[in-house]
């Protein structure tokens, strides 16, 4: 009973930090959304100007005002986002503090005696190797320990780690190709992975100074606008503005 009470107290402590983190993450994007709407409306007005014509003085003043509003909104959003990092960190510390893993049993003599216990140990080691991306080593362990692991299971981890390595080097195309192949499976999981990868590709173009390419690429966000309105707005707000100057 005492153990149950300690567990409940631990859950409550973590839950309190979780609620605080959720509130911090509920960032207000109204300012950014308004800036995007105003910039879009201004862009549509400029489309009516003759090709190659310069901005009038009133248009330039209006544009500068819109750019300042967009900058202020973006900086406010960024500041709120940074504040959320501390709340997430505190939640992690609360989990570590209240749920300490007891591994003392592993040091008891004879704990891994017997074939069944050794199989559990080998399986845990195999899973660790797969998660680290060491698929070839895991395959050797499977063969030597006689584990019953499907080759297709190992291949999935190999494929996953190839994609992760590509992402670590900002080669987003390989991950997008993987998403394209597994779109049907991912759709059943209701994941936002595809949107996040496209956003990463967009940000990569912006960071490289390829603003025209980024604007062209941003047209892909139309298919995600309904489900990921806030994410789309926060991604394309600032890079779009300078192209009208």
C-alpha positions as semicolon CSV with decimal commas, in nm:
position;residue;x (nm);y (nm);z (nm)
1;X;0,000;0,000;0,000
2;X;0,284;0,237;0,089
3;X;0,443;0,166;-0,251
4;X;0,112;0,249;-0,421
5;X;0,090;0,582;-0,234
6;X;0,447;0,671;-0,334
7;X;0,365;0,589;-0,697
8;X;0,052;0,807;-0,692
9;X;0,245;1,097;-0,537
10;X;0,508;1,058;-0,808
11;X;0,241;1,060;-1,079
12;X;0,085;1,374;-0,935
13;X;0,421;1,550;-0,920
14;X;0,495;1,468;-1,283
15;X;0,140;1,557;-1,386
16;X;0,174;1,903;-1,230
17;X;0,490;1,971;-1,429
18;X;0,321;1,831;-1,740
19;X;0,028;2,073;-1,705
20;X;0,270;2,364;-1,669
21;X;0,457;2,253;-1,980
22;X;0,134;2,225;-2,180
23;X;0,037;2,580;-2,085
24;X;0,378;2,707;-2,194
25;X;0,347;2,523;-2,524
26;X;0,007;2,676;-2,594
27;X;0,174;2,964;-2,777
28;X;-0,048;3,238;-2,914
29;X;-0,008;3,261;-3,293
30;X;-0,284;3,515;-3,358
31;X;-0,032;3,795;-3,423
32;X;0,156;3,589;-3,681
33;X;-0,165;3,478;-3,853
34;X;-0,283;3,840;-3,880
35;X;0,052;3,946;-4,026
36;X;0,036;3,671;-4,286
37;X;-0,318;3,771;-4,383
38;X;-0,218;4,136;-4,422
39;X;0,094;4,050;-4,623
40;X;-0,108;3,818;-4,847
41;X;-0,366;4,089;-4,909
42;X;-0,092;4,342;-4,988
43;X;0,071;4,097;-5,227
44;X;-0,259;4,050;-5,408
45;X;-0,287;4,429;-5,445
46;X;0,063;4,450;-5,592
47;X;-0,029;4,190;-5,853
48;X;-0,257;4,450;-6,012
49;X;0,040;4,683;-6,075
50;X;0,194;4,686;-6,425
51;X;0,483;4,438;-6,463
52;X;0,822;4,589;-6,374
53;X;0,672;4,895;-6,204
54;X;0,823;5,030;-5,881
55;X;0,642;5,072;-5,553
56;X;0,481;5,406;-5,488
57;X;0,573;5,601;-5,176
58;X;0,246;5,502;-5,004
59;X;0,298;5,137;-5,098
60;X;0,652;5,144;-4,962
61;X;0,536;5,298;-4,633
62;X;0,259;5,039;-4,603
63;X;0,504;4,758;-4,674
64;X;0,751;4,881;-4,413
65;X;0,472;4,895;-4,158
66;X;0,361;4,541;-4,242
67;X;0,718;4,413;-4,221
68;X;0,762;4,569;-3,876
69;X;0,438;4,410;-3,756
70;X;0,551;4,073;-3,890
71;X;0,892;4,109;-3,725
72;X;0,738;4,198;-3,388
73;X;0,496;3,906;-3,411
74;X;0,775;3,667;-3,501
75;X;1,000;3,786;-3,218
76;X;0,714;3,752;-2,970
77;X;0,648;3,398;-3,091
78;X;1,017;3,312;-3,066
79;X;1,036;3,447;-2,710
80;X;0,735;3,240;-2,602
81;X;0,887;2,934;-2,765
82;X;1,214;2,977;-2,572
83;X;1,021;3,009;-2,246
84;X;0,864;2,667;-2,310
85;X;1,207;2,496;-2,306
86;X;1,246;2,549;-1,932
87;X;0,906;2,394;-1,858
88;X;0,989;2,085;-2,065
89;X;1,324;2,051;-1,888
90;X;1,158;2,070;-1,547
91;X;0,910;1,801;-1,648
92;X;1,200;1,572;-1,749
93;X;1,372;1,632;-1,417
94;X;1,048;1,554;-1,234
95;X;1,025;1,219;-1,414
96;X;1,387;1,134;-1,329
97;X;1,336;1,238;-0,967
98;X;1,011;1,048;-0,908
99;X;1,065;0,735;-1,115
100;X;1,410;0,598;-1,043
101;X;1,482;0,266;-1,210
102;X;1,596;-0,009;-0,975
103;X;1,859;-0,220;-1,153
104;X;1,998;-0,382;-0,839
105;X;1,838;-0,714;-0,938
106;X;2,081;-0,740;-1,229
107;X;2,374;-0,774;-0,987
108;X;2,227;-1,074;-0,805
109;X;2,416;-1,397;-0,858
110;X;2,241;-1,639;-1,091
111;X;1,990;-1,385;-1,221
112;X;2,070;-1,484;-1,582
113;X;2,107;-1,856;-1,522
114;X;1,905;-2,069;-1,761
115;X;1,845;-2,054;-2,135
116;X;1,519;-1,857;-2,108
117;X;1,679;-1,579;-1,901
118;X;1,975;-1,557;-2,137
119;X;1,738;-1,528;-2,432
120;X;1,574;-1,228;-2,263
121;X;1,916;-1,070;-2,214
122;X;2,019;-1,131;-2,576
123;X;1,686;-0,989;-2,697
124;X;1,737;-0,672;-2,490
125;X;2,092;-0,636;-2,628
126;X;1,966;-0,689;-2,982
127;X;1,699;-0,422;-2,943
128;X;1,959;-0,181;-2,805
129;X;2,191;-0,243;-3,101
130;X;1,905;-0,189;-3,348
131;X;1,803;0,137;-3,184
132;X;2,163;0,258;-3,201
133;X;2,173;0,184;-3,573
134;X;2,419;-0,104;-3,543
135;X;2,211;-0,341;-3,753
136;X;2,503;-0,553;-3,878
137;X;2,621;-0,621;-3,522
138;X;2,263;-0,702;-3,417
139;X;2,239;-0,946;-3,708
140;X;2,554;-1,124;-3,587
141;X;2,413;-1,145;-3,235
142;X;2,087;-1,291;-3,369
143;X;2,278;-1,564;-3,553
144;X;2,518;-1,651;-3,268
145;X;2,253;-1,642;-2,993
146;X;1,996;-1,826;-3,202
147;X;1,732;-1,558;-3,158
148;X;1,408;-1,584;-3,355
149;X;1,410;-1,246;-3,532
150;X;1,259;-1,193;-3,874
151;X;1,502;-1,055;-4,132
152;X;1,234;-0,809;-4,244
153;X;1,236;-0,668;-3,889
154;X;1,611;-0,606;-3,909
155;X;1,576;-0,450;-4,252
156;X;1,320;-0,201;-4,124
157;X;1,569;-0,078;-3,864
158;X;1,840;-0,054;-4,129
159;X;1,608;0,152;-4,348
160;X;1,510;0,373;-4,054
161;X;1,870;0,447;-3,962
162;X;1,960;0,532;-4,323
163;X;1,681;0,792;-4,315
164;X;1,794;0,925;-3,975
165;X;2,151;0,960;-4,098
166;X;2,024;1,153;-4,401
167;X;1,826;1,387;-4,174
168;X;2,129;1,446;-3,952
169;X;2,306;1,572;-4,264
170;X;1,998;1,772;-4,374
171;X;1,929;1,549;-4,673
172;X;1,554;1,576;-4,636
173;X;1,475;1,431;-4,979
174;X;1,564;1,076;-4,869
175;X;1,324;1,099;-4,575
176;X;1,050;1,241;-4,799
177;X;1,100;0,953;-5,041
178;X;1,058;0,712;-4,749
179;X;0,737;0,890;-4,647
180;X;0,608;0,865;-5,002
181;X;0,665;0,488;-5,003
182;X;0,500;0,440;-4,663
183;X;0,227;0,704;-4,694
184;X;-0,058;0,454;-4,658
185;X;0,085;0,310;-4,334
186;X;0,161;0,655;-4,194
187;X;-0,188;0,783;-4,270
188;X;-0,331;0,513;-4,042
189;X;-0,105;0,638;-3,762
190;X;-0,237;0,996;-3,797
191;X;0,121;1,128;-3,786
192;X;0,242;1,476;-3,884
193;X;0,580;1,345;-4,003
194;X;0,533;1,442;-4,368
195;X;0,439;1,800;-4,277
196;X;0,739;1,833;-4,044
197;X;0,976;1,705;-4,313
198;X;0,843;1,952;-4,568
199;X;0,879;2,228;-4,309
200;X;1,240;2,121;-4,246
201;X;1,309;2,131;-4,619
202;X;1,154;2,478;-4,638
203;X;1,361;2,607;-4,343
204;X;1,675;2,458;-4,496
205;X;1,614;2,656;-4,817
206;X;1,557;2,974;-4,616
207;X;1,873;2,920;-4,409
208;X;2,068;2,877;-4,734
209;X;1,942;3,215;-4,857
210;X;1,738;3,053;-5,137
211;X;1,427;3,265;-5,072
212;X;1,275;3,235;-5,419
213;X;1,307;2,856;-5,406
214;X;1,163;2,860;-5,054
215;X;0,861;3,061;-5,167
216;X;0,804;2,820;-5,453
217;X;0,837;2,524;-5,217
218;X;0,593;2,682;-4,969
219;X;0,309;2,613;-5,214
220;X;0,321;2,253;-5,093
221;X;0,193;2,367;-4,753
222;X;-0,151;2,421;-4,905
223;X;-0,232;2,053;-4,860
224;X;-0,150;2,079;-4,486
225;X;-0,316;2,416;-4,417
226;X;-0,634;2,276;-4,264
227;X;-0,466;2,033;-4,024
228;X;-0,146;2,226;-3,948
229;X;-0,257;2,588;-3,969
230;X;-0,040;2,714;-3,682
231;X;0,269;2,526;-3,793
232;X;0,234;2,649;-4,149
233;X;0,183;3,009;-4,035
234;X;0,487;3,014;-3,806
235;X;0,707;2,860;-4,076
236;X;0,636;3,089;-4,369
237;X;0,570;3,423;-4,199
238;X;0,913;3,583;-4,199
239;X;1,078;3,441;-4,510
240;X;0,793;3,560;-4,731
241;X;0,804;3,924;-4,628
242;X;1,143;4,033;-4,772
243;X;1,054;3,922;-5,123
244;X;0,816;4,217;-5,163
245;X;1,079;4,481;-5,092
